[in-house]
Amino acid sequence: MNSPTFVQKREHSRVPVSWPVTMVTPEGDIDGIIENISAGGAYIRCGTPLLQKDLFILSILSQDREHSWIGAEVVWLDIRVSADSDAIPIGMGVRFTNITTEDLQFVSNVVSELS
């Protein structure tokens, strides 16, 4: 019997960006790059990804804005396996959990301009 096919539709449109980001965690700061962003979340590449469901603060620097501080949660990890069979996390999808109205407006404007 074939299993049903489920299609997940994104709630928010995503657009490509290349913004430096620092993830502020209880274990220390982790630098990365936001590769795409929406009004509800982002895809981040970094050398030391967090674990699924980890909560942290995003410190985002973009050319159009001095600083944004946004609460976020890891929703999924993008993991690849190297030739020596070690799992290497290379990115993660995060959802915003705490974002100011001003930061939400900024992100929404970027998404609408680049869509």
N, C-alpha and C positions, 0 to 999 in steps of 0.2 A: 504494500500500500504506500502510495506517495504521501509525503508529509505536506501540509499546506504551505504555501509560499506567503511570507509576510513581507510587505514593503513598508519600510519606515520612511515616512515623509518628515523632513526637517520642519520644525516650527518656524525657524528663522533662516533667511537667506544668508549664505556665507560669501565673503569676498576675500581674495588674496591680499595679504599685506606682508610686510617684512619689518616688524617692530621689535626692538630689543625689549626684553621683559626680565624682571627679577621676581622669583617666587620666594616670598618670605615665609619660612616654615619654622617650627619650633627647633628643628635640627640645624638651622642655618639657611642662608640665602643660596638660591640656585639660579644661575643665569640661563636664559634661553632666547628663542626667537618665536614670536607669534607668526605663523604662516598663513592662517586664515582666521577671520573673526566674523561673528554675527552679534545681534543684539542679545543673544542668550548664552554665548560661549565662544570658545576659541580652540584652535589646534596649535599646540606648542611643541617645538623640538628643543631638546636639551640633553646635556650629557648625563644628568642624573635625574631621571623622571621619578615622580612620586608614585605611591601605590593607589590603586583604585579606591575611591571614597575618601582619600586624604583631603583635608580642608587646608587652605592657605590663602595668603594675600598676594595678589598680582600688583606689582609696581610697573606700570606701562609707560614707556617713553615713546612718543611719536613726534614726527616733525611738526604736526599741527597743534600740539598740546604739550604743556610743560610736564605734567605728571598726572597719572590716574592711579588710585588705590582701589582695587576691586576684590571682594571676597570671591573665592572660587572653590570648586570641588572637582577632583579627578573623576571622570565618568568612564573612560576607557583608555587602554594603552595600545599603542602601535608597536608590536614587538617583532623583531626579525631574528632568525637564528643564523649564526655565523658557521663557517666550515668546521670549526672545532666544537660545535654543538652547544656553545654558550649562548644563552638568550641575551640579546642586546636590546634593551628598550630604546627606541629612537624618537618617540613622540607620544603625546597624550591629548585626548579630547577633554576639555573642561567645560563646566557650566558655571555661569556667574550666580553666586548665591547672595551677594550683597553689593549693590551698585547704586551710586548716587544718581539722582535724576539728571544732573549735569553730565556725568560720565555716560549714562545710557543714551542721552541725546547726542553726544559726540559720536559714540559708536554707531548709532542708528543713522546719523548723517553720513558717516564714512561708508556704511553699507549701501545706502541709497545712491550715493555719488558714484560708487564703483560697480554697482549692479548693471 
